[in-house]
């Protein structure tokens, strides 16, 4: 059977929790790449790494051209790679994340990929720390270097999935899971089904107000996750 459903996962606060580490890595990256101390911390929930990096550079009076942003990306990746042994200790897979990915991986009609603001290398490390990378196709991803705008990442992930599985995926056969209102609005902009997971900074009612088709308290109820796919 060719897969007909495409499930796209956000990472931070949807599948894994690494609270505190993100800005710690940016602090180190900004110092390494530019010699500047991080004093301005932009909001990160649902934002792409390109948006966050550009905001940080601008807020510190630094150039925001592509080369400068890429310099910060490289330093950020290094900062994460220096902390690989810390990830499984400081972080955790959120309740039900492993089980949800495993249950969906067993379905022949489903392909799983990512829509995440993370850079692909960092996404691999964050998932790999908890064994979550084995259940997803990392080649099917919209990643945070691609755009300032999260909706562009949904398009990139769908395009990657279509390249890999030539049957294509109807817009309403794409299901996006995420914890932030940006995840929801990006999904809805593409006509995808938006599933809010209230394990981040936004409440269930905030995710509903952003336009989520369904909101789950968390991923702990695997049957409820499967039920969303019919
Ligand atoms: Mg998130």
Boltz pocket constraint, residues with backbone or C-beta under 6 A from the ligand:
constraints:
  - pocket:
      binder: B
      contacts: [[A, 10], [A, 11], [A, 12], [A, 13], [A, 14], [A, 45], [A, 46], [A, 178], [A, 179], [A, 180], [A, 200]]
      max_distance: 6.0
